[in-house]
Amino acid sequence: MRRAALIVGLVVVLGMMSFAWGAEKKVVRVWHTETEPQTIAAFQKIINDFEKLHPDITVKQEGLAWGDLEAKLTAALAAGAPPDATHGQAVTCASFYAKGLLRDQEDIAEAIGRDNIWEAVRRQCFHDGKYYGIPHSAATSLLIYRKDIFKAKGLKPPETWDDFIKVSEAMMERDKDGRVTRYGLSLPGVGLFINIAVGELTKANAGRLFDLKTGRPTFTEQQVIEVLDFYKKLSATVLPPGWLGHGYLDTFANLATGKTAILYQGYGRGAGYIEKYAPKGTADPEHFGVLLKPHGPSGKETAAQIDAEPWMIFKNAKYPEEAAAFLKFFFKEENYIKYLHTVPIHLLPTLKSVRANPAYQANEMVHKWKEWQDMQYRYFETGQAKPTLIVDWNDLKLPFGLEILGSGIVPDMVTDAVRGMPSAQAAAKAQARAEELITKLGYKRW
């Protein structure tokens, strides 16, 4: 009996000790926007390897859709429970920096090599001489088209928006009864992607969305009104009915399955969707190519959107230092390359050394879809690519970009115009709403 009591006592003590040890374990919460299964799995492998080196830390990842992240971040901050580290748009970082919410990442920059960070992606989350975020990868939007149809019809690359509409119309197909069997263009109609497109198109039309001196919105300027006119023409001629209800992945499916001939807001990850869904014998760069995007009537050069969300760390989160340690581990080349290879043509390297690393280059898709990768590098290296809603890098000094992004004002402006409101009226309505929002936020300077 004494022996049994001793054994029971030892079990109770050991159980209490295990509970105590478990209670002391640090749980680092990490949010990101890479939701594809293979990326989640690779990221978890990096987490597992990190936890082996840090047995007192558990890292919990959560993959969120692009369009959901900012709203969830805002709600988490309002509840006083932000993640320790997260992806975010460049305007998100600017807003959080202005509010004093972010831990700087100078130590991470030093660990991975300040000169090793590719110049093209250094400014997404860089404020007052310090890094407050380092992009997890680099990518730009792409104009993806059916190269075989384009060649068969003897078409020329469009230089202007009017040229683009003509090319899109030429690539449409109808049956013997006149019904459209292939539309010229596919566009996502959801809010985030309209925000992205309006910023990109405004830049390609030599316009702006905000006055840099005062921060006042400039939606009623001619260049923005011409963007709305362009949307109207596309909707009336080459876009499928109901396109405003199409999501990001719907547009890739439309292109891959032959329902449309062009995708203006394509991305490198589309290569993977094409390989998965395109008819046998067509899932290759000979059938799906990329063209330089055209410019607007007031513009002289093209523009693209940068998809390179920086990692951010909230300084008042529960474990910011542990989150920083994990990001240093994430960016180690052997780990980082495994992550990039999960979506090879979309997740381009942030680090110059990785771009040149033979282990990174030794990837079948990197070689196969090199044309797509090279077009993205071209946009970066010419300075024609900017983040969402950013026309000039100095726009990131404005502290209210996140609130404009989440307000629905820009998507509503496009929707109003497409559904029949005169472009100038739709712009004036959006202008008034944006001015009111900025004023309520306390940022009015005009």
Buried (B, 14 or more C-beta within 10 A) or exposed (E): EEEEEEEEEEEEEEEEEEEEEEEEEBEBBBBBBBEBEEBBEBBEEBBEBBBEEBEEBBBEBBBBEBBEBBEBBBEBBEEEEBBBBBBBBBBBBBBBBBEEBBBBBEBBBEBBEEEBBBEBBBBBBBBEEEBBBBBBBBBBBBBBBBBBBBEEEEBEBBEBBBBBBBBBEBBBEEEEEEEBEBBBBBBBBBBBBBBBBBBBBBBBBBBBBBBBEEBBBBBBBBBBBBBBBBBBBBBEBBBBEEBBEBBBEBBBBBBBEBBBBBBBBBBBBBBBBBBEBBEEEBBBBEBBBBBBBBBBBBBEEBBBBBBBBBBBBBEEBBBBBBBBBBBBBBBBBEBBBBBBBBBBBBBBBBBBBBBEBEEBEEBEBBEBBEEBBEBBBBBBEEEBBBBBBBBEBEBBBBBBBBBBBBBBBBBBBBBBBBEEBBBBBBBBBBBBBBBEBBEEEEBBEE
